[in-house]
Amino acid sequence: SMPCMPARRELHTGRYNFLHTFWTPMHPYDDSVITRMRKAGIYTHIATDHFHYWEDGGSGYLTKYDSHESIRGQQGDCWKGQVKWPDFPDTLSGRKTGQNWRHDWINRSFITSEEEMPQKKTFDCGLDFIRRSAKDDNWFLQIETFDPHEPFYTMQSYKDLYPHDYHGKNLDWPDYGKNEYGEEATKHVRYEYAALMSMCDHYLGQVLDLMDELDLWEDTMLIVNTDHGFMLGEKEWMGKNVQPFYNELVHLPFFIHDPRNPAPGKRCRSLAQTVDIPATLAEYFEIEPPEYMDGRSLTPVIEKDSPIREGALFGIFGGHVNITDGRYVYMHAPVSINNAPLYDYTLMPCHMNQPFSVDELKDMQLTDEFLFTKGAQVLKVKTKSSLNAYLFGTLLFDLETDPKQEHPMENQEVQIRLLKLMRKMMKENQAPSEQFERLGIPETGDFEPEMLKRYQEKKIVLIENAGNLTPDGLMAASLFGQFLPEDLTSQMKEILRKSTAAGNQWGQKEVIECVNGLVTDPMGQMLVRIVKYFI
């Protein structure tokens, strides 16, 4: 489940959650493997600088541990108070008006040496716990760093590892959407990312060195993993979430050392996912795993590379529903451009950093249709996702012949096989019935050729009463009308009508300029960059 907090909820519960909700706190009915370990007498500790934990949408996670150390100052963490807007260099980033941007540059002014870097402090806390606990048994430690998440801010010593000739504007926090930075700036931001990644390598190395020093490999499991990747110009994209979930975003680094089955350097081909980690931990500590898991213990994979799953389901709430069998990747899009019906099921109605609005909750319903809520009724809230996958369409890739996923293929036999597996896994996850409706997937029966043909159709509803537009201008305005909020769409149409009254005819370029002038917030600017990709 993508991205940050949905993935962390999986780490606790071993359940996919992207078919029911998006970014959310832990729920009263969530069965956390961390809680189960704590109740079984296994001491649990987390050291983290992941500031989303202390926002509305991240509550209820840290309190599952016996103890937690929270390191402040990453990205937009509301850490240091300062009324005056911070100084920052001339930049190519379009985020300059947002509060995240504001707090990031305030934080940077207090983080001017490596000793002050949140990543170093986080690893230091973890290393300290290991040194003090090495001779004890039955403990679990989670060292969790926000890096190498953007912004790619690090010290000069790491940048010096990647010398390159760049004289352009600042770019270490690229905007999500179509990559329009050009070759030189794109190369530069990749080096900025590489520098931060090298810092991560350095401090991970300290953990490995300490395990050597204290001879922990004999009785200590080590798992190294992450929640998502980041696109840096591949296939014309920057960022995550707004594009299809290509392998750059979801085929993640995942290393595991199991002292019961040591196999240094061994690479396994079997599928593994974040949801498999809780089951693996429960087996390792010999406790009962969480109920209603989608994950399975990775021990058979570690021992003999024996597959534990036929497929891996992945995605983001309201986006493509994706599945892979290891060779093929199938991305199933909604069958209509309105991406409906879509409901958010929650008992903790929070977005990333604010609660649901009263307007969002006015028409909410209560439902007890899911077994995993253990009899508790949950809110069923009608919603709309800004991350609409409809225009990307349904995609199928063969990683064996097309590892970069640059050439979508057609193969009805493979598509039907993966559709059947997707439906099976969605049902096992207790996906709500309207998800099947949104995707046009029948809950029973066969997949007929006409149905597959429908999955490939893409229809754009042309905007009406928008003035005198050339054909490409009409298409651009129509695409913006599908993605932008209603108030901005109305403003765009009014400007276009006034232009017509003045005797002007607008094309694609003029429509884009019009919308760029209307949109000032970072989310709106991101939507504009998505639409420009399709234009």
LOKOL-413343 format. One record per residue (C-alpha): residue number from 0; residue in one letter; y, z, x. Coordinates in Angstrom, 1 decimal, decimal comma, padded with zeros to 4 digits, always signed. Each point is the difference from the previous one (the first is absolute). Layout:
<sites>
SITE   n res     c2     c3     c1
SITE NUM   a      Y      Z      X
...
</sites>
This chain:
<sites>
SITE   n res     c2     c3     c1
SITE   0   s +000,0 +000,0 +000,0
SITE   1   m +003,3 -001,1 +001,5
SITE   2   p +002,3 +001,1 +001,5
SITE   3   c +000,8 +003,5 +001,5
SITE   4   m -000,6 +002,7 -002,6
SITE   5   p -002,7 -001,9 -002,0
SITE   6   a -002,0 -000,3 +003,2
SITE   7   r +000,4 +003,8 +000,7
SITE   8   r -001,2 +000,8 -003,5
SITE   9   e -003,1 -002,0 +000,8
SITE  10   l -000,5 +002,1 +003,2
SITE  11   h -000,2 +003,0 -002,2
SITE  12   t -002,0 -001,3 -003,0
SITE  13   g -002,1 -002,9 +001,3
SITE  14   r +001,2 -002,0 -003,1
SITE  15   y +002,0 -003,2 -000,4
SITE  16   n +003,1 +000,8 -002,0
SITE  17   f +002,0 -003,3 +000,0
SITE  18   l -001,5 -001,1 -003,3
SITE  19   h +001,4 +003,1 -001,9
SITE  20   t +003,3 +000,9 +001,7
SITE  21   f +002,2 -000,6 +003,0
SITE  22   w +001,7 +002,5 +002,3
SITE  23   t -000,8 +003,5 -001,3
SITE  24   p -000,5 +003,6 +000,8
SITE  25   m -003,4 +001,6 +000,0
SITE  26   h -001,2 +000,6 -003,5
SITE  27   p -001,4 +003,2 -001,6
SITE  28   y -003,4 -001,8 -000,5
SITE  29   d -000,1 -001,6 +003,5
SITE  30   d -003,0 +001,2 +001,9
SITE  31   s +001,1 +000,3 +003,6
SITE  32   v -002,5 +000,2 +002,9
SITE  33   i +002,6 +002,0 +001,9
SITE  34   t -000,1 +002,7 -002,8
SITE  35   r -003,8 -000,1 +000,1
SITE  36   m +000,0 +000,5 +003,7
SITE  37   r +002,4 +002,9 -000,2
SITE  38   k -002,0 +001,7 -002,8
SITE  39   a -003,1 -000,4 +002,1
SITE  40   g +001,5 +002,0 +002,9
SITE  41   i +001,0 -003,0 +002,1
SITE  42   y +003,5 +000,6 +001,3
SITE  43   t +002,3 -003,0 -000,8
SITE  44   h +003,3 -000,8 +001,8
SITE  45   i +002,4 -002,9 +000,0
SITE  46   a +002,8 -000,9 +002,3
SITE  47   t +002,1 -002,8 -001,4
SITE  48   d +003,4 -001,6 +000,2
SITE  49   h -000,7 -002,1 -003,1
SITE  50   f +003,1 +000,9 -002,0
SITE  51   h -001,3 -001,5 -003,3
SITE  52   y -001,9 +003,3 -000,4
SITE  53   w +003,2 +001,9 -000,8
SITE  54   e +001,3 -002,5 -002,5
SITE  55   d -000,8 +000,1 -003,7
SITE  56   g -002,8 -002,5 +000,2
SITE  57   g -001,7 +001,8 +002,9
SITE  58   s -000,4 +003,5 -001,4
SITE  59   g -003,3 +001,8 -000,1
SITE  60   y -001,5 -001,4 +003,1
SITE  61   l +001,0 +002,4 +002,8
SITE  62   t -000,9 +003,0 -002,1
SITE  63   k -003,6 -001,0 +000,0
SITE  64   y -000,3 +001,0 +003,6
SITE  65   d -000,3 +003,6 +001,3
SITE  66   s +003,1 -000,7 +002,1
SITE  67   h +002,4 -002,8 +000,7
SITE  68   e +002,7 -000,8 +002,5
SITE  69   s +002,7 -002,4 -001,2
SITE  70   i +002,1 -001,8 +002,7
SITE  71   r +003,3 -001,3 -001,2
SITE  72   g +002,2 -003,0 +000,8
SITE  73   q -002,1 -003,2 -000,6
SITE  74   q +001,7 -003,0 -001,5
SITE  75   g +001,9 +001,0 -003,2
SITE  76   d -001,0 +003,6 +000,0
SITE  77   c +002,9 +002,0 -001,5
SITE  78   w +000,0 +002,3 +003,0
SITE  79   k +003,4 +000,5 +001,6
SITE  80   g +002,9 +000,4 -002,4
SITE  81   q +003,1 -002,2 +000,8
SITE  82   v +002,7 -001,0 -002,5
SITE  83   k +001,4 -002,8 +002,2
SITE  84   w -002,0 -003,3 +000,0
SITE  85   p -001,6 -000,4 +003,4
SITE  86   d +000,9 -002,6 +002,6
SITE  87   f -002,5 -002,7 +000,5
SITE  88   p +000,0 -003,3 +002,0
SITE  89   d +000,6 -003,4 -001,5
SITE  90   t -003,4 -000,8 -001,5
SITE  91   l -002,0 -002,8 -001,6
SITE  92   s -001,5 +002,4 -002,5
SITE  93   g +001,2 -000,2 -003,5
SITE  94   r -000,7 +003,7 -000,8
SITE  95   k +003,5 +001,2 +001,0
SITE  96   t +001,0 +001,5 -003,3
SITE  97   g -003,1 +002,1 -000,8
SITE  98   q -000,5 +003,8 +000,4
SITE  99   n -003,1 -000,6 +002,1
SITE 100   w +002,1 -002,0 +002,5
SITE 101   r +002,7 +002,6 +000,0
SITE 102   h -002,3 +002,9 +000,7
SITE 103   d -002,0 -001,9 +002,6
SITE 104   w +003,1 -000,6 +002,1
SITE 105   i +001,2 +003,6 -000,4
SITE 106   n -003,5 +001,1 +001,1
SITE 107   r +000,1 -002,3 +003,0
SITE 108   s +003,2 +001,6 +001,3
SITE 109   f -002,0 +003,3 +000,3
SITE 110   i -003,1 -001,7 +001,6
SITE 111   t +001,2 -001,3 +003,3
SITE 112   s -002,8 +000,9 +002,4
SITE 113   e -003,8 -000,2 -000,2
SITE 114   e -000,3 +003,8 -000,3
SITE 115   e +001,9 -000,3 -003,3
SITE 116   m -002,1 -002,8 -001,4
SITE 117   p -001,9 +001,0 -003,2
SITE 118   q -003,1 -001,7 +001,2
SITE 119   k -000,1 +002,0 +003,2
SITE 120   k +000,6 +003,2 -001,9
SITE 121   t -002,8 -000,8 -002,4
SITE 122   f -002,5 -000,7 +002,7
SITE 123   d +001,1 +003,1 +001,9
SITE 124   c -000,8 +002,1 -003,1
SITE 125   g -003,4 -001,6 -000,3
SITE 126   l -000,8 +000,4 +003,6
SITE 127   d +001,1 +003,7 -000,1
SITE 128   f -002,4 +000,6 -003,0
SITE 129   i -002,9 -001,6 +001,9
SITE 130   r +000,6 +002,1 +003,1
SITE 131   r +000,1 +003,2 -002,0
SITE 132   s -003,0 -000,9 -002,2
SITE 133   a -002,3 -001,9 +002,4
SITE 134   k -002,4 +002,9 +000,3
SITE 135   d -000,2 +000,6 -003,7
SITE 136   d -002,2 -001,8 -002,5
SITE 137   n +000,6 -001,3 -003,5
SITE 138   w +003,5 -001,5 +000,1
SITE 139   f +001,7 -003,2 -001,0
SITE 140   l +003,2 -001,3 +001,5
SITE 141   q +002,1 -002,9 -001,3
SITE 142   i +002,6 -001,3 +002,5
SITE 143   e +002,1 -002,4 -002,0
SITE 144   t +002,9 -001,9 +001,4
SITE 145   f +002,3 -002,3 -001,9
SITE 146   d +000,2 -002,3 +003,0
SITE 147   p -000,4 -002,9 +000,5
SITE 148   h +001,6 -000,4 -003,5
SITE 149   e +003,4 -001,6 +000,0
SITE 150   p +002,6 +000,6 +001,2
SITE 151   f -001,4 -000,8 +003,4
SITE 152   y +002,1 +002,6 +001,8
SITE 153   t -001,2 +001,2 +003,4
SITE 154   m +001,2 +000,8 +003,5
SITE 155   q +001,0 -002,5 +002,6
SITE 156   s -003,0 +000,7 +002,2
SITE 157   y -002,2 -001,6 -002,6
SITE 158   k +002,3 -002,9 -000,6
SITE 159   d -000,1 -000,7 +003,7
SITE 160   l -003,7 -000,8 -000,3
SITE 161   y +001,0 -003,2 -001,9
SITE 162   p +002,9 -001,6 +001,9
SITE 163   h +001,6 -002,9 -001,8
SITE 164   d +003,4 -001,7 -000,1
SITE 165   y +001,6 +000,8 -003,3
SITE 166   h +003,7 +000,2 -000,6
SITE 167   g +000,1 +000,0 -003,8
SITE 168   k +000,8 +002,7 -002,6
SITE 169   n -002,0 +003,2 -000,5
SITE 170   l -003,4 -000,6 -001,7
SITE 171   d -002,5 +002,8 +000,0
SITE 172   w -000,3 +000,5 -003,8
SITE 173   p -000,7 -003,5 -001,4
SITE 174   d +000,5 -000,7 -003,7
SITE 175   y -003,0 -000,7 -002,2
SITE 176   g -000,3 -003,5 -001,3
SITE 177   k +000,3 -003,5 +001,3
SITE 178   n +000,6 +000,0 +003,8
SITE 179   e +003,4 -001,6 +000,6
SITE 180   y +000,8 +001,5 +003,4
SITE 181   g -000,8 -002,9 +002,1
SITE 182   e -002,3 -000,3 +003,0
SITE 183   e +002,0 +002,1 +002,5
SITE 184   a +000,6 +003,0 -002,3
SITE 185   t -003,6 -000,2 -001,3
SITE 186   k -001,3 +000,2 +003,6
SITE 187   h +002,3 +002,9 +000,7
SITE 188   v -001,1 +002,1 -003,0
SITE 189   r -003,6 -000,6 +001,0
SITE 190   y +000,8 +001,5 +003,4
SITE 191   e +001,8 +002,9 -001,7
SITE 192   y -003,2 +000,6 -002,0
SITE 193   a -002,2 -000,3 +003,2
SITE 194   a +002,2 +002,6 +001,8
SITE 195   l -000,5 +002,5 -002,8
SITE 196   m -003,8 -000,8 -000,2
SITE 197   s -000,2 +000,7 +003,8
SITE 198   m +001,5 +003,4 -000,6
SITE 199   c -002,7 +000,6 -002,7
SITE 200   d -002,6 -001,1 +002,6
SITE 201   h +001,4 +002,5 +002,5
SITE 202   y -000,3 +003,0 -002,2
SITE 203   l -003,3 -000,9 -001,5
SITE 204   g -001,1 -000,2 +003,6
SITE 205   q +001,0 +003,7 +000,4
SITE 206   v -002,4 +000,9 -002,8
SITE 207   l -002,8 -001,9 +001,7
SITE 208   d +000,8 +001,6 +003,3
SITE 209   l +000,0 +003,5 -001,5
SITE 210   m -003,4 -000,7 -001,6
SITE 211   d -001,2 -000,9 +003,5
SITE 212   e +001,5 +003,1 +001,5
SITE 213   l -001,4 +002,4 -002,5
SITE 214   d -003,4 -001,8 -000,3
SITE 215   l +000,5 -000,5 -003,8
SITE 216   w -002,0 -003,2 -000,3
SITE 217   e -003,3 +001,8 -000,4
SITE 218   d +000,9 +001,7 -003,3
SITE 219   t +003,2 -001,5 -001,3
SITE 220   m +000,4 -003,0 -002,3
SITE 221   l +003,1 -002,2 +000,7
SITE 222   i +001,4 -002,5 -002,5
SITE 223   v +002,9 -002,3 +000,9
SITE 224   n +001,4 -002,0 -003,0
SITE 225   t +003,1 -001,0 -001,8
SITE 226   d +001,2 -000,9 -003,4
SITE 227   h +001,4 -003,6 +000,2
SITE 228   g +001,2 -002,7 +002,4
SITE 229   f +003,3 -001,9 +000,2
SITE 230   m +000,8 -003,7 +000,1
SITE 231   l +002,4 -001,2 +002,7
SITE 232   g +000,5 -003,6 -000,8
SITE 233   e -003,5 -001,1 -000,7
SITE 234   k -000,2 -002,5 -002,8
SITE 235   e +003,8 +000,2 -000,3
SITE 236   w -000,1 +003,7 -001,1
SITE 237   m +001,6 +003,3 +001,1
SITE 238   g -001,1 +003,4 -001,1
SITE 239   k -002,7 +001,0 -002,5
SITE 240   n -000,7 +000,3 -003,8
SITE 241   v +002,1 -003,0 -001,0
SITE 242   q -002,5 -002,7 +001,1
SITE 243   p -003,8 -000,4 -000,5
SITE 244   f -002,0 +002,6 +001,9
SITE 245   y -001,0 -002,1 +002,9
SITE 246   n -002,1 +001,4 +002,8
SITE 247   e +003,0 +000,9 +002,1
SITE 248   l +000,7 +002,7 -002,7
SITE 249   v -003,5 +001,2 -001,0
SITE 250   h -002,5 -000,6 +002,8
SITE 251   l +000,9 +003,2 +001,7
SITE 252   p -000,9 +001,7 +003,3
SITE 253   f -002,8 +002,5 -000,7
SITE 254   f -001,8 +001,8 +002,8
SITE 255   i -002,5 +002,8 -000,5
SITE 256   h -001,9 +002,2 +002,4
SITE 257   d -002,9 +001,9 -001,6
SITE 258   p -001,6 +002,5 +002,5
SITE 259   r -003,2 -000,2 -002,0
SITE 260   n -000,2 -003,8 +000,8
SITE 261   p +002,2 -000,7 +003,0
SITE 262   a +000,4 -003,7 +000,6
SITE 263   p +002,9 -000,7 +002,3
SITE 264   g +001,3 -003,5 -000,1
SITE 265   k -002,2 -001,0 -002,9
SITE 266   r +001,6 -002,3 -002,6
SITE 267   c -001,4 +000,0 -003,5
SITE 268   r +000,2 -003,0 -002,4
SITE 269   s -000,6 +001,9 -003,2
SITE 270   l +002,8 +000,6 -002,4
SITE 271   a +001,8 +003,3 +000,1
SITE 272   q +003,1 +001,3 -001,9
SITE 273   t +002,3 +003,0 -000,2
SITE 274   v -001,9 +001,2 -003,1
SITE 275   d -003,1 +000,4 +002,2
SITE 276   i +001,6 +002,7 +002,2
SITE 277   p -000,3 +002,9 -002,5
SITE 278   a -003,7 -000,7 -000,6
SITE 279   t -000,5 -000,1 +003,8
SITE 280   l +001,8 +003,3 +000,6
SITE 281   a -001,9 +001,7 -002,8
SITE 282   e -003,3 -001,1 +001,4
SITE 283   y +001,0 +001,0 +003,5
SITE 284   f +001,0 +003,5 -001,1
SITE 285   e -003,0 +000,3 -002,3
SITE 286   i +002,1 +000,6 -003,2
SITE 287   e -000,1 -001,6 -003,4
SITE 288   p +002,3 -003,1 -000,1
SITE 289   p +002,7 -000,6 -002,6
SITE 290   e -001,1 -001,2 -003,4
SITE 291   y +000,5 -003,5 -001,2
SITE 292   m +000,4 -001,5 +003,4
SITE 293   d +000,0 -003,7 +000,7
SITE 294   g -000,6 +000,7 +003,7
SITE 295   r -003,3 +000,5 +001,8
SITE 296   s -001,0 +001,8 +003,2
SITE 297   l +000,4 -002,2 +003,1
SITE 298   t -003,0 +001,6 +001,8
SITE 299   p -002,4 -003,0 -000,7
SITE 300   v +002,7 -002,3 +001,5
SITE 301   i +000,4 +002,2 +003,0
SITE 302   e -003,7 +000,4 +000,6
SITE 303   k -001,3 -003,6 -000,5
SITE 304   d +002,9 -002,0 -001,4
SITE 305   s -001,7 +000,1 -003,3
SITE 306   p +002,3 -001,1 -002,8
SITE 307   i +001,1 +002,7 -002,5
SITE 308   r +001,9 -002,4 -002,3
SITE 309   e -000,3 -003,5 -001,3
SITE 310   g +003,7 -000,5 -000,2
SITE 311   a +003,4 +001,7 +000,6
SITE 312   l +002,6 +000,2 -002,8
SITE 313   f +003,6 +000,2 +001,0
SITE 314   g +003,5 -000,5 -001,3
SITE 315   i +003,3 +001,5 -001,3
SITE 316   f +000,8 +001,1 -003,5
SITE 317   g +001,1 -003,0 -002,1
SITE 318   g -000,8 -002,6 +002,7
SITE 319   h -003,0 -002,1 +000,9
SITE 320   v -003,3 +001,7 -000,3
SITE 321   n -001,9 -001,0 +003,2
SITE 322   i -003,6 +000,2 +001,2
SITE 323   t -001,8 -001,0 +003,2
SITE 324   d -003,7 -000,1 +000,9
SITE 325   g +001,0 -000,2 +003,7
SITE 326   r +000,0 -003,8 +000,2
SITE 327   y +002,0 -001,1 -003,1
SITE 328   v +003,2 +001,6 -001,2
SITE 329   y +000,8 -000,6 -003,7
SITE 330   m +003,4 +000,8 -001,4
SITE 331   h +000,2 +000,0 -003,8
SITE 332   a +003,4 -000,4 -001,6
SITE 333   p +001,3 +000,8 -003,5
SITE 334   v -000,5 -002,8 -002,5
SITE 335   s +003,5 +000,1 -001,4
SITE 336   i +003,4 +000,2 +001,7
SITE 337   n +000,9 +003,2 -001,9
SITE 338   n -002,8 +001,8 +001,8
SITE 339   a -001,0 +001,9 -003,1
SITE 340   p -001,3 +002,2 -001,5
SITE 341   l +000,5 +002,6 +002,7
SITE 342   y -000,1 +003,8 -000,6
SITE 343   d +000,5 +002,9 +002,5
SITE 344   y -002,5 +002,8 -000,6
SITE 345   t +001,3 +003,3 +001,4
SITE 346   l +000,4 +003,7 -000,5
SITE 347   m +002,6 +000,2 +002,8
SITE 348   p +002,6 -002,5 -001,1
SITE 349   c +001,9 -000,6 +003,3
SITE 350   h +001,0 -003,0 +001,9
SITE 351   m +000,5 +000,1 +003,8
SITE 352   n +003,1 +002,2 +000,0
SITE 353   q +000,8 +000,7 -003,6
SITE 354   p -001,7 +000,9 -003,3
SITE 355   f -000,6 -002,5 -002,7
SITE 356   s +003,1 -000,5 -002,1
SITE 357   v +000,2 +001,3 -003,6
SITE 358   d +000,2 -003,7 -001,1
SITE 359   e -003,3 -000,7 +001,7
SITE 360   l -001,7 +002,9 -001,8
SITE 361   k +001,4 -000,6 -003,5
SITE 362   d -002,9 -002,1 -001,1
SITE 363   m -002,7 +001,7 +002,0
SITE 364   q -003,4 +000,7 -001,6
SITE 365   l -002,8 +002,5 +000,9
SITE 366   t -003,5 -001,2 +000,8
SITE 367   d -003,3 +001,6 +001,1
SITE 368   e -001,9 -003,2 +000,6
SITE 369   f -000,9 +000,6 +003,7
SITE 370   l -002,8 +002,2 +001,2
SITE 371   f +001,7 +000,8 +003,3
SITE 372   t +002,7 +001,9 -001,8
SITE 373   k -002,7 +002,5 -001,0
SITE 374   g +001,1 +000,3 -003,6
SITE 375   a +003,7 +000,2 +000,7
SITE 376   q +002,2 -002,3 -002,0
SITE 377   v +002,4 -002,1 +002,1
SITE 378   l +003,2 -001,8 -000,7
SITE 379   k -000,3 -003,7 -000,7
SITE 380   v +003,4 -001,5 +000,9
SITE 381   k +000,8 -003,7 -000,6
SITE 382   t +001,5 -001,4 +003,2
SITE 383   k +001,0 -003,1 +001,9
SITE 384   s -000,6 -000,7 +003,6
SITE 385   s +002,6 -001,8 +002,2
SITE 386   l -002,9 -001,1 +002,2
SITE 387   n -001,2 -002,9 -002,2
SITE 388   a -002,8 -002,0 +001,7
SITE 389   y -000,1 -002,7 -002,7
SITE 390   l +001,9 -002,7 +001,9
SITE 391   f -002,2 +000,5 +003,1
SITE 392   g -002,9 -000,9 -002,3
SITE 393   t -003,7 +000,8 +000,5
SITE 394   l -001,1 -000,5 +003,6
SITE 395   l -003,4 -000,3 +001,8
SITE 396   f -000,3 +000,0 +003,8
SITE 397   d -003,0 -000,5 +002,3
SITE 398   l +000,6 +002,3 +003,0
SITE 399   e -002,7 -001,8 +002,0
SITE 400   t +001,6 -003,4 -000,1
SITE 401   d +003,6 +001,2 -000,7
SITE 402   p +000,5 +003,4 +001,7
SITE 403   k +003,8 -000,2 -000,3
SITE 404   q -000,2 -000,6 -003,7
SITE 405   e +002,2 -003,1 +000,1
SITE 406   h -002,1 -002,3 -002,2
SITE 407   p -001,0 +001,2 -003,5
SITE 408   m -003,3 -001,6 -001,0
SITE 409   e -001,8 -000,9 -003,2
SITE 410   n -003,6 +001,0 -000,5
SITE 411   q -001,1 +000,9 -003,5
SITE 412   e -003,3 +001,5 +001,0
SITE 413   v +001,7 +002,4 +002,4
SITE 414   q +002,8 +000,7 -002,4
SITE 415   i -002,4 +000,9 -002,9
SITE 416   r -002,1 +002,2 +002,3
SITE 417   l +003,1 +001,9 +001,1
SITE 418   l +001,4 +000,2 -003,5
SITE 419   k -003,3 +001,6 -001,2
SITE 420   l +000,1 +002,5 +002,8
SITE 421   m +003,7 +000,7 -000,6
SITE 422   r -000,7 +000,7 -003,7
SITE 423   k -002,9 +002,3 +000,9
SITE 424   m +002,0 +002,0 +002,5
SITE 425   m +003,0 +000,2 -002,4
SITE 426   k -002,3 +001,4 -002,7
SITE 427   e -001,5 +002,5 +002,5
SITE 428   n +003,6 +001,1 +000,7
SITE 429   q +000,6 +000,4 -003,8
SITE 430   a +002,8 -002,6 +000,1
SITE 431   p +001,9 +000,0 -003,3
SITE 432   s -000,8 -002,9 -002,4
SITE 433   e +003,5 -001,5 +000,2
SITE 434   q -000,5 -000,6 +003,7
SITE 435   f -002,8 -002,5 -000,9
SITE 436   e +002,4 -001,5 -002,6
SITE 437   r +002,8 -000,3 +002,6
SITE 438   l -002,3 -001,8 +002,3
SITE 439   g -001,7 -002,1 -002,7
SITE 440   i -003,4 +001,3 +001,1
SITE 441   p -002,5 +000,5 -002,9
SITE 442   e -001,6 +003,4 +000,0
SITE 443   t -003,3 -001,6 -000,8
SITE 444   g -001,6 -003,4 +000,1
SITE 445   d +000,1 -003,0 +002,3
SITE 446   f +002,9 -001,7 +001,8
SITE 447   e +000,3 -003,5 -001,4
SITE 448   p +001,6 -002,9 +001,9
SITE 449   e +003,0 -000,1 -002,4
SITE 450   m +000,6 +003,6 +000,7
SITE 451   l +000,1 -000,7 +003,8
SITE 452   k +002,4 -002,9 -000,7
SITE 453   r +002,3 +002,4 -001,9
SITE 454   y +000,1 +002,3 +003,0
SITE 455   q +001,5 -002,8 +002,1
SITE 456   e +002,8 -000,8 -002,4
SITE 457   k +003,6 +001,0 +000,7
SITE 458   k +002,6 -000,5 -002,6
SITE 459   i +003,7 +000,7 +000,4
SITE 460   v +002,1 +000,8 -003,1
SITE 461   l +003,2 -002,0 +000,4
SITE 462   i +003,1 +002,1 -000,6
SITE 463   e +002,1 -001,0 -003,0
SITE 464   n +003,8 -000,2 -000,5
SITE 465   a +000,8 +000,2 +003,6
SITE 466   g +002,5 -002,7 +000,4
SITE 467   n -000,1 -003,4 +001,7
SITE 468   l -002,7 +000,1 +002,7
SITE 469   t -001,7 -002,6 +002,1
SITE 470   p -003,8 +000,1 -000,3
SITE 471   d -000,4 +002,0 +003,2
SITE 472   g +002,8 +002,3 -001,2
SITE 473   l -001,7 +000,5 -003,3
SITE 474   m -003,3 +000,9 +001,8
SITE 475   a +001,8 +002,5 +002,3
SITE 476   a +001,8 +001,6 -002,9
SITE 477   s -003,2 +000,2 -002,0
SITE 478   l -001,9 +001,7 +002,9
SITE 479   f +002,8 +002,6 +000,4
SITE 480   g -000,1 +000,6 -003,8
SITE 481   q -003,7 +000,9 +000,3
SITE 482   f +000,5 +002,5 +002,8
SITE 483   l +003,5 +001,6 -000,4
SITE 484   p +000,8 +002,8 -002,4
SITE 485   e +001,4 -001,1 -003,4
SITE 486   d +003,6 +001,1 +000,8
SITE 487   l +000,1 -002,1 +003,1
SITE 488   t -001,6 -003,0 -001,7
SITE 489   s +002,7 +000,2 -002,7
SITE 490   q +002,8 +000,2 +002,6
SITE 491   m -001,5 -003,0 +001,8
SITE 492   k -000,1 -002,0 -003,2
SITE 493   e +003,5 +000,9 -000,9
SITE 494   i +001,3 -001,2 +003,4
SITE 495   l -002,0 -003,2 -000,4
SITE 496   r +001,5 -000,7 -003,4
SITE 497   k +003,6 +000,6 +001,3
SITE 498   s -000,7 -002,4 +002,8
SITE 499   t -001,1 -002,6 -002,6
SITE 500   a +003,2 +000,6 -002,0
SITE 501   a +001,9 -000,7 +003,2
SITE 502   g -001,8 -003,4 +000,3
SITE 503   n -002,3 +001,0 +002,8
SITE 504   q -003,7 -000,8 +000,4
SITE 505   w -002,0 +002,4 +002,1
SITE 506   g -003,1 -000,6 +002,1
SITE 507   q -002,4 +002,3 +001,8
SITE 508   k +002,5 +000,9 +002,7
SITE 509   e +002,7 +001,1 -002,4
SITE 510   v -002,4 +002,0 -002,1
SITE 511   i -001,3 +001,9 +003,0
SITE 512   e +003,6 +000,7 +001,1
SITE 513   c +000,8 +001,2 -003,5
SITE 514   v -002,9 +002,5 +000,0
SITE 515   n +000,7 +001,2 +003,5
SITE 516   g +003,4 +001,0 -001,1
SITE 517   l -001,3 +001,9 -003,0
SITE 518   v -002,8 +002,0 +001,8
SITE 519   t +001,2 +002,9 +002,2
SITE 520   d -002,9 +002,5 -000,1
SITE 521   p -002,9 -000,2 +002,5
SITE 522   m -002,6 -000,5 -002,7
SITE 523   g +001,9 -002,8 -001,6
SITE 524   q +000,5 -001,7 +003,3
SITE 525   m -003,8 +000,3 +000,6
SITE 526   l -000,6 -001,8 -003,3
SITE 527   v +002,4 -002,7 +001,0
SITE 528   r -001,9 -000,6 +003,2
SITE 529   i -003,3 -000,3 -001,9
SITE 530   v +001,5 -002,5 -002,4
SITE 531   k +001,4 -002,0 +002,9
SITE 532   y -003,5 -000,3 +001,4
SITE 533   f -001,2 -001,7 -003,2
SITE 534   i +003,2 -002,2 -000,2
</sites>
